[in-house]
């Protein structure tokens, strides 16, 4: 696979400079306590953070998270597929929340998301106020929200629920689907394309 298929674009490419030397790009797809799982054109990699990187981080928001693009180099004398994360590239979008406790710090949950599917059932689980909260979170992140209403097969008042959502959605696309009956997926699939990163709320 190519970097473009992973979501690489000009926004990230223009951050590369001569000082980066032979470092190459990889994307975080999983984060463990002391290591990161990365995908790159060289295959799946295991990334670690050098002490210098950690010491220069002013807050948790300066550390890599799922979705981030990083520049890496092989670890000299290390196992095959093990790399050192040299630099974190600027984020295009980010989902964050305040860190719990007395210390005020930003905790980034995921980054560089293109589309956010806000999924809600059309059954008793339907809650317009919750959908509105997720919309605000999505707009603040910089990602594009898409409202996905599932379980159309058990709902008898779809039009009424859509009427309630329209002023809240403020132009956000609203897709009605039924996973049970496999209905309504064509518009949804238009957003799920190579090079685009989607998340579910």
C-alpha positions in Angstrom: 0.0 0.0 0.0 1.0 3.6 -0.5 1.1 6.5 1.9 -1.7 8.1 -0.1 -4.0 5.2 0.7 -3.2 5.6 4.4 -4.3 9.3 4.3 -1.0 11.0 3.4 -1.6 14.3 1.5 0.0 17.7 0.8 -0.7 19.0 4.3 1.7 16.5 5.7 4.2 16.4 2.8 4.9 20.1 3.1 6.1 19.6 6.6 9.1 17.5 5.5 12.4 19.4 5.2 16.0 18.8 4.6 16.8 18.5 8.3 14.7 15.3 8.4 17.4 13.5 6.5 16.5 9.9 5.7 13.5 9.8 8.1 10.4 8.4 6.5 6.7 8.7 7.3 4.5 6.3 9.2 1.1 6.5 10.8 0.0 5.4 14.2 -2.8 2.9 14.3 -2.4 1.6 17.8 -0.9 2.9 21.0 0.4 0.8 23.8 2.1 1.9 27.0 5.7 2.0 25.8 5.4 1.5 22.1 3.4 2.5 19.0 2.1 0.3 16.2 2.8 2.0 12.9 1.9 1.4 9.2 4.1 2.6 6.4 5.2 1.7 2.9 7.9 -0.5 4.6 5.1 -2.5 6.3 3.9 -2.7 9.9 6.4 -1.3 12.3 6.9 -0.9 16.1 7.9 2.6 17.1 9.5 3.8 20.3 10.1 7.2 21.7 13.7 8.3 22.5 14.2 10.1 25.8 14.9 13.4 23.9 11.4 13.3 22.4 9.8 12.7 25.8 11.8 15.5 27.5 10.9 18.0 24.9 7.1 17.3 25.2 5.5 20.1 27.2 2.2 18.2 27.7 0.5 14.9 26.7 -0.8 16.6 23.6 2.8 16.7 22.3 2.9 12.9 22.3 1.8 10.7 19.4 -1.8 9.3 19.4 -3.8 7.0 17.1 -4.1 8.7 13.7 -0.9 10.8 13.9 1.8 10.9 11.2 5.3 10.6 12.5 8.8 10.5 11.0 10.8 7.5 11.9 14.3 5.9 11.5 15.3 2.3 12.0 16.8 1.5 15.5 20.5 0.8 15.1 21.1 -2.8 16.2 17.4 -3.3 16.9 15.0 -6.0 15.8 13.7 -5.8 12.2 10.6 -3.6 12.0 11.6 -1.6 15.1 11.9 2.1 14.5 12.6 5.3 16.5 10.0 8.1 16.3 12.0 11.2 15.5 9.2 13.8 14.9 5.5 14.2 15.2 3.9 16.1 12.3 1.3 18.8 12.8 -2.2 17.5 13.0 -5.0 18.3 10.5 -7.8 17.5 13.0 -7.9 16.2 16.5 -10.4 14.8 19.1 -9.4 16.0 22.5 -10.7 16.3 26.1 -9.5 17.8 29.3 -7.3 15.5 31.4 -9.1 14.2 34.5 -7.8 15.5 37.9 -6.6 18.8 39.2 -4.0 19.4 36.5 -5.4 21.1 33.4 -4.0 19.3 30.3 -5.3 18.4 26.9 -5.7 14.7 26.2 -5.9 14.0 22.5 -7.8 10.8 21.8 -7.3 10.6 18.0 -6.1 12.8 15.2 -6.3 13.4 11.4 -9.8 12.1 11.1 -11.6 13.2 7.9 -15.2 11.9 8.5 -16.9 11.1 11.8 -20.0 8.9 11.6 -22.3 9.8 14.5 -24.3 6.6 14.8 -27.6 6.4 16.6 -30.3 3.8 16.7 -33.9 4.7 15.6 -35.2 2.6 18.4 -35.5 3.6 22.1 -31.8 4.5 22.1 -32.5 7.6 19.9 -31.5 10.8 21.7 -31.3 14.1 19.8 -29.5 15.9 22.6 -26.7 13.2 22.6 -26.4 13.6 18.8 -26.1 17.3 19.2 -23.2 16.9 21.8 -21.4 14.6 19.3 -21.9 17.1 16.5 -20.3 19.8 18.6 -17.4 17.5 19.5 -16.9 16.7 15.8 -17.1 20.4 14.6 -14.5 21.3 17.3 -12.2 18.6 16.1 -12.1 19.9 12.5 -13.5 16.7 11.1 -16.6 16.5 9.0 -19.6 14.8 10.8 -22.1 12.5 9.2 -25.2 11.5 11.1 -26.0 7.8 10.6 -29.4 6.6 11.8 -29.6 2.8 12.0 -32.4 0.4 12.7 -34.8 1.9 10.1 -36.5 -1.5 10.0 -37.9 -1.1 13.5 -38.9 2.6 13.3 -42.4 3.8 12.4 -41.8 7.6 12.8 -38.6 8.2 10.8 -39.9 11.5 9.3 -40.6 12.8 12.8 -37.1 12.0 14.0 -35.6 13.7 11.0 -37.7 16.8 11.6 -36.3 16.9 15.2 -32.7 16.6 13.9 -32.8 19.0 11.0 -32.3 22.2 13.1 -29.6 20.5 15.2 -27.8 19.1 12.2 -27.3 22.5 10.5 -26.8 21.0 7.1 -24.9 17.9 8.3 -25.8 14.9 6.1 -28.2 12.5 7.7 -28.2 9.0 6.4 -30.9 6.5 7.3 -29.9 2.8 7.1 -30.9 -0.6 8.3 -28.0 -3.0 9.0 -30.5 -5.8 9.5 -32.0 -5.4 6.0 -28.8 -4.1 4.3 -30.6 -0.9 3.2 -29.1 2.6 2.7 -25.4 1.8 2.5 -24.7 3.3 -0.9 -24.5 7.0 0.3 -22.4 5.8 3.3 -19.9 4.0 1.2 -19.2 7.2 -0.8 -17.3 8.6 2.3 -15.3 5.4 2.9 -12.6 5.8 0.3 -8.8 5.1 0.1 -7.0 8.0 1.6 -9.8 9.0 3.9 -9.9 8.3 7.6 -13.3 7.6 9.3 -14.2 7.3 12.9 -17.4 6.2 14.7 -19.1 7.9 17.6 
